[in-house]
Amino acid sequence: MDQVRLSDGVVTLTPFRAEDIDAHLAGEDELLVRWLNGGPSTRAGTEEYVRRCTAQWVYRGPARVFGIRTGPEPVLAGTIDLRFAMPCLGPGQVNIAYGLYPAFRGRGLVTRAVHLVCGYAVQEGAREGVIRVDPENHASAAVARRAGFRYAGRMPEPPGSALDRYVRELAGAPVGARAASARRV
């Protein structure tokens, strides 16, 4: 598997993997279920999800899911995904979605992770980042704004809902991620 490691010295992103399943299941709370997962995770469902994530990395598919890690012995703090192909995206756009476990919230870790994946997305050919947020998810919208994304309006999303859309041009110097480094091993 093509290993990718992105780090700014505080946050490290590596592909989400089978070794992350227990930490992921332990970290999930009602907010992750509500805003990101759509329902409580099960071990079997998470194992299948990790298999799909691994396949995307191996075959360089349109979905890349990272584990967000922090600390001197990096522990899993959440996930951040890039989707390079979705019906709601235009050419050169990448969707960014994130979730952090409760014990790690309020430290700016997701904002750092967004900066890191934006740099990676540029290397993969993306020109504009898109973050779609439920209008009631104020914390996620705040992350988007802190990461330099601007509100672009409320867009209809099937089935019968709407999400606020935040966008940011990714070309040029990444906002706030100057110390970030990426390497493939």
C-alpha positions in Angstrom: 0.0 0.0 0.0 1.2 3.5 -0.8 1.8 4.9 2.6 1.2 8.6 3.1 2.2 10.5 6.2 1.3 14.1 6.7 2.4 16.1 9.8 2.7 19.6 11.1 4.5 18.5 14.3 1.2 18.4 16.3 -1.1 16.5 14.1 -0.1 13.5 12.0 -2.3 12.0 9.3 -1.9 8.4 8.0 -4.3 6.1 6.2 -7.1 4.8 8.4 -6.3 1.1 9.0 -7.4 -2.0 10.7 -5.4 -1.2 13.9 -7.6 1.8 14.3 -10.9 -0.1 14.7 -11.0 -0.4 18.5 -10.0 3.2 19.0 -12.6 4.4 16.5 -15.4 2.4 18.1 -14.4 3.6 21.6 -14.3 7.2 20.4 -17.6 7.4 18.6 -20.2 9.5 20.4 -23.7 10.8 19.6 -22.3 13.9 17.7 -20.2 11.7 15.3 -23.2 9.5 14.8 -25.5 12.5 14.1 -23.2 14.6 11.9 -21.0 12.1 10.2 -21.9 8.4 10.4 -25.7 8.4 10.1 -25.9 5.7 12.7 -23.9 3.9 15.4 -20.9 1.9 14.1 -20.7 -1.8 14.6 -17.5 -3.8 14.6 -18.5 -5.7 11.4 -19.5 -2.4 9.6 -16.3 -0.7 10.7 -14.1 -3.7 9.5 -15.8 -3.5 6.1 -15.3 0.2 6.0 -11.6 -0.2 6.7 -11.3 -2.8 3.9 -12.9 -0.3 1.5 -10.6 2.5 2.7 -7.6 0.3 2.3 -8.6 -0.6 -1.2 -9.0 3.0 -2.1 -5.4 3.7 -0.9 -4.0 0.7 -2.8 -5.8 1.5 -6.1 -5.6 5.3 -5.7 -9.4 5.5 -5.7 -11.4 8.7 -5.3 -11.8 8.3 -1.5 -8.8 8.7 0.9 -9.5 8.4 4.6 -6.9 9.4 7.1 -6.7 8.8 10.8 -6.0 12.0 12.7 -3.3 11.3 15.2 -1.7 13.4 18.0 0.6 13.1 20.9 4.2 11.9 21.4 3.1 8.3 20.8 0.4 9.3 18.2 -3.0 8.1 19.2 -6.1 8.1 17.0 -8.1 11.3 17.7 -10.6 11.1 14.7 -10.8 10.8 11.0 -10.7 13.1 7.9 -11.6 12.0 4.4 -11.1 13.4 1.0 -13.5 12.5 -1.8 -12.2 13.4 -5.2 -15.4 12.3 -7.0 -19.0 13.0 -5.9 -22.1 14.1 -7.7 -22.0 17.4 -5.9 -18.5 18.3 -7.0 -17.3 20.1 -10.1 -14.0 19.5 -11.9 -11.0 20.0 -9.7 -13.0 20.0 -6.5 -12.5 17.7 -3.5 -14.9 17.1 -0.6 -13.4 17.2 2.9 -15.2 15.6 5.8 -14.0 15.2 9.4 -14.9 13.9 12.8 -13.0 14.1 16.1 -13.5 12.0 19.2 -14.8 13.9 22.3 -11.6 13.7 24.3 -9.7 15.6 21.6 -12.2 18.4 20.7 -11.5 22.0 21.3 -7.7 21.9 20.6 -7.7 23.0 17.0 -6.6 19.5 15.8 -9.2 19.3 13.0 -8.3 22.7 11.7 -4.7 21.5 11.5 -5.8 18.3 9.8 -7.8 20.3 7.2 -4.7 22.3 6.4 -2.7 19.1 5.9 -5.2 17.4 3.7 -5.6 20.5 1.6 -1.9 20.4 0.7 -2.2 16.7 -0.1 -5.3 17.3 -2.3 -3.3 19.8 -4.3 -0.6 17.2 -4.9 -3.4 14.9 -6.2 -4.7 17.5 -8.6 -7.5 19.2 -6.7 -7.9 23.0 -7.1 -10.7 23.7 -4.7 -11.7 22.3 -1.4 -15.4 21.9 -0.4 -16.7 21.3 3.1 -20.4 20.5 3.4 -21.9 21.1 6.8 -25.4 20.5 8.3 -26.7 24.1 9.1 -27.1 23.1 12.8 -23.5 21.8 13.1 -21.9 25.1 14.2 -18.6 23.5 15.4 -17.9 22.0 12.0 -18.8 25.3 10.3 -16.3 27.1 12.6 -13.6 24.6 11.6 -14.2 25.4 8.0 -14.0 29.1 8.6 -10.8 28.8 10.7 -9.3 26.8 7.9 -9.9 29.6 5.4 -13.0 28.4 3.7 -15.7 30.8 2.8 -19.5 30.3 3.0 -20.8 29.7 -0.5 -24.5 29.1 0.3 -26.9 26.4 1.2 -27.2 23.6 -1.4 -29.9 21.0 -1.7 -28.8 17.5 -0.9 -30.8 14.4 -1.6 -33.0 13.2 0.0 -34.8 16.4 0.7 -32.2 18.1 2.9 -29.7 20.9 2.5 -26.2 21.5 3.6 -24.2 24.7 3.9 -21.2 24.7 1.5 -17.9 26.2 2.3 -15.2 26.5 -0.4 -11.5 27.4 -0.6 -9.1 27.7 -3.4 -6.2 25.2 -2.8 -3.6 26.5 -5.2 -0.7 28.6 -3.9 0.5 28.7 -0.3 -1.7 26.7 2.0 -3.4 28.8 4.7 -1.8 28.1 8.1 0.0 25.0 7.1 3.5 26.3 6.4 5.3 23.8 8.6 3.4 20.8 7.1 5.3 18.0 5.5 4.2 15.0 3.5 6.0 11.9 2.5 5.3 8.6 0.9 7.1 5.6 2.4 
